[in-house]
Amino acid sequence: MLQSKSFFKTTKKKKVLKVVREHYLRDDIYSGSPLDPECDPSAYKLSADASQYLVVDTNVALHQMDLLEHAAVCDVIVPSVVLEEVRKRNASAYQRLRGLCAADAKRFFVFANEHHRQGADGGKGDTYVETEAGESPNDRNDRAIRVVAQWYTARLPNVKVLLLTDDAGNRSRAAELGIQALSTLEYAKLRAAEVPELADLVTAARAREAAAAEGAGAGTGAAGASGGSGRAAKKRRVYEDHRPMSEITAGIKAGRIHQGTLRVNRFNAFQGYLSSESVGQDILISGRVDMNRAMDGDVVAVELLPEDQWRSPTSMPKASDAQQAPEGAEGAEQAAGDGEDGSAAAGAAAAAGAEGGEEGAHIAQVDPGEHYGGDAAAGRQPTGKVVGIIKRNWRTRGYCGSLQPLLRTSGGAQSVLFCPVERRFPFVRIQTRQAQNLADKRIVVAIDAWEADSPYPQGHYVRTLGGIGDRETETEVLLIENDINTNPFTPAVHACVPPLPWAVSQAELDDPRRQANESSMKADLRHLPICSVDPPGCKDIDDALHVRSLPNGNFEMGVHIADVTHFVKANTAMDDEAAERATTVYLVQRRIDMLPKPLTEDICSLRGGVDRLAFSIIWEVTPSAEVVSTHFTKSIIRSRAALTYAEAQSRIDDARLTDEVSVNLRTMNRLARILRAKRAERGALQLASPEVKFEIDTETHDPLDVGMYQVREANQMVEEMMLLANCTVAEQTLKHFPGLSLLRRHPTPPPKHFEPLLRAAAAAGLSIDPSTSKALAESLDLSVRADDPYFNKLIRIMATRCMSAAQYFSSGELTVAEYYHYGLATPLYTHFTSPIRRYADVVVHRLLMASLGLQPLPDSYAQDRERALAVVDNLNDRERTLAVVDNLNVRHRNAQLAGRASVELHTLIFFRNRTTLADARVVKVRPNSLIVFVPKFGIEGPVFLEDAEAAAAAAGRGQAPGSAVASSYIYDEDKQVVLHKDSGAPAYTVFDKCAVRIEVQTGQGNREALVLALVPRQELPEADRIHG
């Protein structure tokens, strides 16, 4: 049956067009229920044994997704009008709803109500409804949903059909039609006996509305001490109201207001930054009051404070932010509502006091440009306050953490504080009936709102992850916190993978084009002495190498990279999934792959002794490593050996080994040394990072030992080969596609980034010149101490933190001067050598294929490769290209953070039941403490020097170490020295050797942290002292 309607519209050129839209109604749309005798069995989705079917409206699908995702909520009917509205209004909610509809266990059935007609006459069984005169689109859609519920109620008399809607008017009109309708809160209460946690999943905003409608009190427990609605009436404003968007827009245009993304300091949650080109440097936002309910990642509007109110960044919360809240954390909100002045400062300060506390030690891998403990000595900088939030970026996946301990408990719903594991985020107030059961659990909470009269945002419980401190639970926490996709690959993705066992086909090997030497054919390189060199246990082998002597005295040197794009075709389900994941994530004892395991560990992996497809770069180089010629080819290779770094180093060092692979490794290492020296001459930096390795118990999977990761010359050899390959490919792709190439840049660090390094070096009597990368490299080479062989590496670790972060970018978006890679001192660079684990390399492989004419292209574009490439891979779509690049950068950073968090977790587990003494170095002087670095374990953290008596007195007053204590020391941040107060003699200077005791303590929110304390260095055994 055809329904049609027509209307007229005016185009931009003022032409009047008649538009006719057709709408087809069908009589072959089924209910999806086995209880319906007329339903085709192929359409069964709902259960025949269900006690009830739920019909959901649009607002429930948009705002109560956590409830719908609970395992107990099944047999749900989703009208197609709801699915379409969710698609238009919220992409994230739409994807989650589609996931529920695809999950067999959840039994969510999409009913095509907009196309359903009952019987050939289209009688009153139809669920399609026409818009009535004067009816709004929302009202029409609500009516359509009620018609669906009414149709199911009549169609299936033996099962209860419930309409789930939080719209009171919709429930009232449903009741008039004989439809049973419930709010989400009523539904949760209905099932409270069997699934008590459902009520916790109802969003906080909905719960507050229901409580207000029912005249309910505020509840009992941690925040309900003053009880009932009387307390709510006393609440005063804690924060300023956000300004109207019209005022913000006008202020941005006038230059009075600055817009950007808030970055909260992970070492000090009361301090944030906003990048501003107009101001010329970051704007500091200091304290909860000035942050004004903005959270890390929010796009905010910031107004500068008068210059006499500008501040210096600090690692310590201001006194007004960190003062102790009455009755600890649970009294903070009471202070905010019932304080003497009811001011924002008083309320936010109480909240900050509840959240405050000194950060423990961490692994020493901080982000480029980020220095542990801030940089207060850098001086005052432009300071502002948040006056509006342009875009909230609250996580749809929620926040991981645990509940604060309760002072009081009750049998009903309680208002409790949730403490996120990530310090950058504030406490969240939630209502729960499970407070006692969740006390020792890691849970996920979603944020719903943050009102101006509350010191904390309001949220709701989502799910329980497991016990606090459990290794598997804490690993899941770090994966969620860093937004790592751990979902299994879909059947559509697996369908793209060739079946195992896989081998290079005989047809490939016998292809006659090879004898004709056609460039489009894969070269047979199985005769070459190729080998791979990787970390121990590596299964996803991306790259292999070879070198051999040529008759003219030169060398043929080759890098062979897994030909992943032979299997990962553009615009397939596997390609889409790889593009979204963007990178493989490496944890201490787990790998989350970008591609399915059959590809990563078998089909693409360049394992020893088997034929594999590769993309090869072969150079002819002179004995002085000058490149004479370069050749790119698809190839078939057979690796002679899959070596570890230690095995390769052993072959390099043992001159008695005269087999072809060992001899060639020594030749390659000699050429790599020359290449490395040439890069250094150009100004390439040799930096360092405090990497550690773990020895893992094979039964418990807990760490047995932790120590420094040893970098061998074999590591550097492989690195040089990969760098040469990446630079070569960057030149080739940019030459052919100047507007489309995917490159990687490393921006020159701003001078401010070097200030902590320069200050520390000056205190040690050294001069560092960061004017150019070459000058910096030469300065680092000269930074040595005869009595401390480890000193130079420590300086290089500190220099690493001064760097800017490297970034992927599309060549058409920046000027040529901005392509430069500062750390490598090269004008062009890209990633080509790891396509098994990085999607950026997959994109670059496709670009390289197109530049060589290897990729099949439509005939009409054969003469225009740039347009042809754009057609094949959609790279002409600028927005899509930028989205791919942005995702690559975000996912790369998330993977790095997840890897660091995994190292930190296993370090905590290692120290959890032991106290250890270790050698350390002072790397920074702060206003109340020292920051020390422990090389053996890669740990960095604060130690405090106050007298034992003062520390004990502070502990008795509930204060953190180093706070408001009468110290015997003077801390000079400018000169990076600590002086004895009585004599003025130096006690500690930056880079001094010291010894520390390391132990694990549990702090607020059940956050475990490594705690460092100074001990006399003579207590440290000589064998445990770091000498180089």
HELIX and SHEET records of a PDB file:
HELIX    1   1 PRO A   41  ALA A   43  5                                   3    
HELIX    2   2 THR A   58  HIS A   63  1                                   6    
HELIX    3   3 MET A   65  GLU A   69  1                                   5    
HELIX    4   4 SER A   80  ARG A   89  1                                  10    
HELIX    5   5 ALA A   91  ALA A  102  1                                  12    
HELIX    6   6 ASN A  113  HIS A  115  5                                   3    
HELIX    7   7 PRO A  137  ARG A  155  1                                  19    
HELIX    8   8 ALA A  168  GLU A  176  1                                   9    
HELIX    9   9 THR A  184  LEU A  190  1                                   7    
HELIX   10  10 LEU A  198  LEU A  201  1                                   4    
HELIX   11  11 ALA A  204  GLU A  214  1                                  11    
HELIX   12  12 GLY A  228  LYS A  234  1                                   7    
HELIX   13  13 MET A  245  ALA A  254  1                                  10    
HELIX   14  14 ARG A  288  MET A  291  1                                   4    
HELIX   15  15 GLU A  307  GLN A  309  5                                   3    
HELIX   16  16 ALA A  319  ALA A  322  1                                   4    
HELIX   17  17 GLY A  328  GLY A  331  5                                   4    
HELIX   18  18 ALA A  332  ASP A  338  1                                   7    
HELIX   19  19 ALA A  344  GLU A  355  1                                  12    
HELIX   20  20 ALA A  376  ALA A  378  5                                   3    
HELIX   21  21 ARG A  471  GLU A  481  1                                  11    
HELIX   22  22 PRO A  491  HIS A  494  1                                   4    
HELIX   23  23 GLN A  506  LEU A  509  1                                   4    
HELIX   24  24 PRO A  512  GLN A  515  1                                   4    
HELIX   25  25 VAL A  564  HIS A  566  5                                   3    
HELIX   26  26 ALA A  573  ARG A  581  1                                   9    
HELIX   27  27 LYS A  597  PRO A  598  1                                   2    
HELIX   28  28 LEU A  599  ILE A  603  3                                   5    
HELIX   29  29 TYR A  645  ASP A  653  1                                   9    
HELIX   30  30 GLU A  660  ARG A  682  1                                  23    
HELIX   31  31 GLU A  713  HIS A  736  1                                  24    
HELIX   32  32 PRO A  751  PHE A  754  5                                   4    
HELIX   33  33 GLU A  755  ALA A  763  1                                   9    
HELIX   34  34 SER A  773  LEU A  782  1                                  10    
HELIX   35  35 PHE A  791  THR A  800  1                                  10    
HELIX   36  36 SER A  811  GLU A  813  5                                   3    
HELIX   37  37 VAL A  816  TYR A  819  5                                   4    
HELIX   38  38 TYR A  839  LEU A  852  1                                  14    
HELIX   39  39 ASP A  859  TYR A  861  5                                   3    
HELIX   40  40 ARG A  865  ASP A  873  1                                   9    
HELIX   41  41 ARG A  878  PHE A  911  1                                  34    
HELIX   42  42 ALA A  948  GLY A  956  1                                   9    
HELIX   43  43 GLN A 1004  ASN A 1006  5                                   3    
HELIX   44  44 ARG A 1017  GLU A 1019  5                                   3    
HELIX   45  45 GLU A 1022  ASP A 1024  5                                   3    
SHEET    1   A 2 LEU A   2  THR A  10  0                                        
SHEET    2   A 2 VAL A  16  TYR A  24 -1                                        
SHEET    1   B 5 PHE A 108  PHE A 111  0                                        
SHEET    2   B 5 VAL A  76  PRO A  79  1                                        
SHEET    3   B 5 GLN A  52  VAL A  56  1                                        
SHEET    4   B 5 LYS A 160  LEU A 164  1                                        
SHEET    5   B 5 GLN A 180  LEU A 182  1                                        
SHEET    1   C 3 ILE A 257  THR A 261  0                                        
SHEET    2   C 3 VAL A 299  LEU A 304 -1                                        
SHEET    3   C 3 GLY A 384  LYS A 391 -1                                        
SHEET    1   D 3 ARG A 263  VAL A 264  0                                        
SHEET    2   D 3 GLN A 271  LEU A 274 -1                                        
SHEET    3   D 3 ILE A 283  SER A 286 -1                                        
SHEET    1   E 6 HIS A 362  ILE A 363  0                                        
SHEET    2   E 6 ILE A 939  VAL A 943 -1                                        
SHEET    3   E 6 LEU A 930  VAL A 934 -1                                        
SHEET    4   E 6 THR A 916  VAL A 925 -1                                        
SHEET    5   E 6 LYS A 993  THR A1002 -1                                        
SHEET    6   E 6 GLU A1008  VAL A1015 -1                                        
SHEET    1   F 6 TYR A 399  LEU A 403  0                                        
SHEET    2   F 6 GLN A 414  PRO A 420 -1                                        
SHEET    3   F 6 VAL A 428  THR A 432 -1                                        
SHEET    4   F 6 GLN A 458  GLY A 467  1                                        
SHEET    5   F 6 LYS A 441  ALA A 449 -1                                        
SHEET    6   F 6 TYR A 399  LEU A 403 -1                                        
SHEET    1   G 5 ALA A 523  ASP A 524  0                                        
SHEET    2   G 5 VAL A 627  ARG A 638  1                                        
SHEET    3   G 5 ASP A 611  VAL A 621 -1                                        
SHEET    4   G 5 PHE A 555  ALA A 562 -1                                        
SHEET    5   G 5 ASP A 543  SER A 549 -1                                        
SHEET    1   H 2 CYS A 531  ASP A 534  0                                        
SHEET    2   H 2 ALA A 641  THR A 644  1                                        
SHEET    1   I 2 VAL A 585  TYR A 586  0                                        
SHEET    2   I 2 ARG A 591  ILE A 592 -1                                        
SHEET    1   J 2 VAL A 692  ILE A 696  0                                        
SHEET    2   J 2 PRO A 703  MET A 708 -1                                        
SHEET    1   K 2 LEU A 742  ARG A 745  0                                        
SHEET    2   K 2 GLN A 807  SER A 810 -1                                        
SHEET    1   L 3 TYR A 969  ASP A 972  0                                        
SHEET    2   L 3 VAL A 977  HIS A 980 -1                                        
SHEET    3   L 3 PRO A 986  THR A 989 -1                                        
END                                                                             
